[in-house]
Amino acid sequence: MKHGPTVSSFVRSGFRPRDWFAHEILCIAKPYPDTCLNLSDRGIPAERVRAGVCRQLNLYATEPGDLPDELFTNREVNWHEQQLGRKGLVAAAGLFLPGDRSALVTLLQSDLCQQIFRHPVLRRLAKTKLDKWFKHWYRPLTNALLDFCLDHQIDVLYSPTSTTVLRHVRRPVAPELFRRIYDDVSDRYECFRQTLYDAEYWCIPVQPNCHRIAPLSPLVRPQDAPLKGICLFHDIEEDVDTPVSRRECRENLLRMLELERQAGVRVTYSVLGALFTEKRPVIGSYGFDSFAFHSFNHRTEDLSQLERVRKVDLRVKGYRPPQSRMGPELGDYELTYHNFEWLLSSAGSLGNAQPSLENGIVKIPVHLDDFELHRGGVDFSRWRDSAFELLERHPVAAIGLHDCYGRKWIGGYEALLADLKKHHAFWTCDDIARVVFTSPARATH
């Protein structure tokens, strides 16, 4: 995390006072959404991307004034949901580091300013202030990218021209907005156009532009609450490969939702893509909003699961493979290409007993599920004891329960939740990913 420059430093570097607002920059060790797709569209081979490193820089306003809090949390405005638990996210940038002392910008994006039209009420309340305070958000963000380059001994920053970005936009847009955002650097910095692979960039040499970079300063931030507690999740499969009626599975789902709402706990729901459109509104109506795709159809031989689930919903951040079987189609590059941010699978399949960050993916190990209950290998009392033993051994333990196995545990679920809540905090997988991504130990800027 870094403090943005003071207004005086900003102006000394050639910016106008109206371009400045108090801000902080957070660098996250993950790709910004669509990074891999954008690099592919611009002709960069997948093997080159796999060998490089991706980063995301978030720009937060530290003095958002009297803007409504909902402006920074509403899902329609903050479409990409990259706030990471912090108020004030104005914009973000994607960065690709190929390992040759250069850096490539993939996207410069402000959901706050560019998606406000999606919410007419918030637009009416906030549009004028957004235009006044944050209209030129891309200038402090580009300044932060160049400051990152100075910190990491990067010689040249390549930022795409508006022509490059517009060529691959898949929806009707106003070209002038993209020209204002992406071609602004040509007026601010010593730079020139250069073609890399199949795309045109503004080539910005860093050292010749040093006097135009307003330096950021390191920020000592408080530690997040440690990851300690239970990550409870449900695999929602209905009768896909279990001889249990669909009606029973649906009754189990409604019962677990009601018990969890009454207990006031946070839970993650891992849902088959084939069921997602039906189940998400039901689950959401009980106040739960942490989701993963549990493949599309639970068929481990079907290697098109990631592509198929993304046709169902573009914004779900988590993925859980059927039976925790990790095939080559679930590599880190493949997951990030399809904009997944966390993976939930057995500790054995991940080779790690605690959450970790690898190649932009937070990997969350599962320690226990209810399969042995289903098979009859243990009774509920013994299974319950195993769960509490795990919580003693691990700072955070992920424990899963299926809708289709509900008859084995639903009768004791209310008491189980009450006992767990007495001694343990409940974390969703999204909570865990946020803490891992923003941990100071993980920060690189």
N, C-alpha and C positions, 0 to 999 in steps of 0.2 A: 504494500500500500504506500502511496506517495501523496503528499500535499501538492496541490497545484501551485503555480507561481503566484506571487502577489500581483496586484494590479500594476504597481510601478515597474516590476520586473517584466511583466507582460508587455507594457507599453514600450519599455526600453528596447525590447526585441523586435519592435516594429508593428505590433498589433495596435488596434484602436481600443480605447477604453471600453467601448460598448461591446467589444468581442469577449470581454472577460466576465466571468462569474466565479465565485469561490467554489472550488471543486477538489475532489480527490480522485486518484486513479488506482484501480486495483487490477493487477495482472494475474490471470488465472491460467493454469497449465492445462488448457484444453482448447479445442478448436471452437470458434464461433460457429453457430448453425450455418450449414451449407458450405463450409469452408472446402471440404473435399470435393464437393460437386462443382464449386466455382473453379477450383484449380484444374479439375478434369476438363471443364468446358473451355478453359484457356489453354489447353494442350499440354499441361504438365503431366508426365506419365505417372501412373499410380505408384510404381516402384520408387520414383523420386520423392513423392509425397510420403510414402511409408518411411523413407530414410530420414526425413526432415522432422522438424518440431513445430507444433502449432501453439499459439498463444492467443488469448483474448484479453483485451484491455477494456475495462468498464470505466465510464466517466460518470461520477456521482456529483450532483450539486449538494454542497454542504449547507447552503442557506436557501432552501426552496421557498422561503417566504410564506405567504398564506395560501399557497396552492393546496387544494384538498388532498388529504392522504390517499384517497381512492385513486387519484390520478396515477400514483406510482404502484398500485397493486392490481388495478382492474385488468382482467385477463384479455379483454378485447383491445385495450390500448397497448398494454405491454405484451404484445402478441408472442414474442419469443421467450418471455418469462426468464430473463437473465438477471434479475435483481439480486439473487443469492442472499435473500433475507435482509437486504439493506434498503432503506428509503432513499429516494433522490436519484435513481438511475436516469440519466439523460440520454446517453448514447453508448455505443460499444463499437469496437473495431476487431476484425480478425487479422491475424498476422501469421505468415508462414516463414519459417527459417530453414532454408535448404542446407545450411551448414557450410556456406562458402563466403561468410562475412557480408551477406546481403540479407535483406528481409523484404517480403512481398505482402502488401496489404491485400486482403481478400475482399472485405466489405467495410464500409463506414455506414453505420445505421443508427437511427434514432427512432425507436418505436414511439417514444413519448411525443415527438414532434410530427412524425410521419403517419402515425396511426390514430391520432386523436379524433379523426373524422368518424371512426367506428363507434364512438360513444357521443351522441348528440348533446346529452346533458353536460358531460364534462367538457365537451368542446365549447359550449356556450359559456361555461364558467371560467375556462382557463386559456382559451386560444390566444387572446390578446396578450396575456402575461407571458405565455410561452414564446410568442413572437418577439416580445420585448427583451426577455432575459436570455433565451436559449437559441435564438434564430441562427446564430453562427456557431453552433455546437461543434462543428467539424474542425474549427480552428484550434481550440484547446485540445481536441482529441488528436489531431495531426501533430501538434506540438508535443504531446505525450508520447506518440509513436517515435518521434525523432529523439526525444530524451531517452527512451528505451534503447534506441540504437547507440547512443553515446555510452550508456551504461554497459552495453554488451559488445563493445568494440565492433559494431557493424558499420561497414564503410558506405553502403548505399541502401536507400529505401526506395523500393519500386511501388508506386501507388497507381492503380488502374485509371486510365482516362475514362471520361464519361462514355466515350464511344464503345470501349470494351465492356463496361457494365451494362449499358443499354442493349448491347447485342444479345445478351443472354437473359434479359428480364422476360419472364414468361407471362406477363400481364400488362394490360394497357397502363401507361404511366405518362406523366408530364416530363418530357425530356429536359426542360429548363431546370427543374429541380436537381436532376442528376448532374447537369453541367455545373451548377452552382456548388455542389458538394465536392465533386471529384476533380474538377479543373481549377479549383481555387488555388491549389498549390502553385500553379504556373505564374500567378501574380505575387506570391508570397516568397518563393524560394528560387534559388539558382537551380534550374532543372531543365531537362530536355526530354523529348519523346523518344522512347526506345521500344522495339518489339522483342518480346521474349516468348518463345514457343509460338502460340497462335494469338497472342494478345498484345495490345499496345499499353505501355505504362508511362507514367511520369518518372523519370530516373532522377532521384534527388540525392546527390552526394552529400554525406553527412558533415564532414569536416569543413568544406567551404561554406556551409550554412550555419556554423556554430553560433555566430553572433545573432542569428535569427531564431534561436531556440531558447525559450524562457525556461530555465532549469526548474525541475521539480525537486522536492526535498523529502527524504525518508520520513515516514510516519510510524511512530511506535503506537500500535493499537492494542487494546485489551484482548486477552486470550478468549476465544470462544469457550462456552461450556464444554467440558470434556465429553467425549462419546462414552456414555455409561448408562446402560439400561437394556431395554428389550425392543427389538424391531419385529413386530408381529405382522405377518402378511398372510394373505389368502390366495390360493390358486383357484380361479373360477373357471371350471371346465364343463360343468353339467355332466352329461352322460357320454362324453366323447369317447372314452375307452374304459368306462367302469359300468358294470351291470347294476346301476342305480337309476331309478326313474328321473326324468327331467323335472317332474313335479316335486319330488323330494328335494332335489338340489335347489330348486327355487325357494322352497320353504326354508331350507337351511340358510340360504343367503339372507332372506328377510329376517330370520331369527338372529343371526349373528350381527347384522346391521343394527337391529334394535338394541341388543345387549351392549354393543360397543358405544352406541349413542348414549345410552343410559349411564354407562360407566365413565363417559367423557374421555376416552382414550383415542390415540392417533394410530391409524392402521393403514397399511398399503394393500391395495387390491391389484392382483396380477391376473389379467383377464385374457382369454382367447380373443384374437382379433375377430374371429367369426361371430363372437358374442358381444363384442365391445359396444357397438351402437345401441344395442338393447340394454346392456347392463350399466353403462356409465351413468345415464340419467337416474336410474334407480339408486345406485350407490351414492351419487352426488346429492340426491335429495335427503340423505341422512347426514350430510355434512362432511363426507370424506372426499378428498381430492388428490390423493397420492396414488398414481396408477403406473402399472407396467403392462406391456404386452407379454402374454405367456404363449408366444408363437401365434400363428394364425389358426392352425387346425390341430396342433399337438402331434403332428406326424413328423417324427425325427428324420425320416428319409426325404422329406420335402425340403430342399435347400433354398427355396425362394421365400422363406418366412419373413425376412426383414422387408423385402420389397412389398410383399402382400399386406403386411400390417401398416406400412406407411401410406398405403392407399386408403386405409380406414381412418387414420388420424395422424396429423403431421406433428403434433406437439407433445405427445407422451414421451417422457424422457427415459423411462426404464424398460429393460428387457429381461425376461426370465425364460431360459430355454426349458423345454419339456424334459423332465427327469434329470435336469442339470447336465444334459449331454452337450458337450462343447465340440462342435464340428468346425471345420475350416471356414465355413460361411459365417462364423461368429467371431472372427478375428477383430482386433482393435480397430484396424482401418475400416473394415466393413461396418462395424457398429457406428463409428464416427461419421462415415460417409452417409449413413441413414439417420444421422443426428440423434443418436442415443448417447446419454451422458452417464448412465449407470447400468450395471449388470448384476443381477441377483442369481447366484448359483451356489451349488454345494461347496463347502470349504475344500473338499478333495479335488473338485474340478478346477478350482481357482488356484490351488496350491498355497492358500493363505487363510489363516483363521481370523484375521481382522480386516476391516475395510482398508483398501489401498487405492492409490491413484497410479494407473499405468497407461501411458500413451493417450491421455485425455479421457480415459474411462475410469470412473470410480467402481471398483469391484467389491461387492458386498457378499461375504460368505454366509451361506445357510448352515446352521448348526444342527437343526432338528426339524423334522416335519412329522406328519401323522400317518406315514405309509405303514409303519409297523403296527400302529393301531388298526389300520384297515386290514392288514394281513392276519391280525390276531396274535402277533408275536408278543405284545404287551397289553396290559389292561390300562384304563385311563389313569388310575391312581399311580401306577408305576411310571407311565409316560409323563405325568405331571411332575413327579419327583425328578425325572431326568431334566425337565425344563428348568427347574429351580437350581439344580446342580450346575447346569451350563451357565446360568447367570452369575453364579459364584466364581466360575473359572474365567469368564470372558468379560471384558469391559462392556461390550455390546454384543448380544447374541440375537441372531435372526432365527425366528421360529415360524414355521408355516403350517397352515391348516387348509384343507380342501373343502369345497362345498359338497363334493360327491362322497366324502368320508364323514359327513357331519353326524350321522347316527352314532358314530363311535365316541364323539366328544361334546356334542352340543348340549347334552343334559348337564354337564359339569362346567360349562363355559362361563356362566355368570359368576360362580364362585371362584373360578380360576382368574378371571379378570380382576375381581376384587382383591384377591391375594397378591397378584402381581403389582397392582397399583399401590399397595401399601408400601412397597419397598423399592420399586423400580420406575424410572421414567420411560415413557413410550416414545420411540422415534420412528418416523416414517423413513422409507428409503430416500425420499427427496431431502429430508432433514440431514441424513447422513452424508449424502452427496454434497450438500451445501457446506457443511462443516469441513469436509475433506478438501473441497476446492478452495475454500477461503482460509484454511489453516496457515498461520504465518510460516510454519515449517515448509509449506508447499510453495509459498510465494516466491516469485522470481524477479519482482520489480517493486 
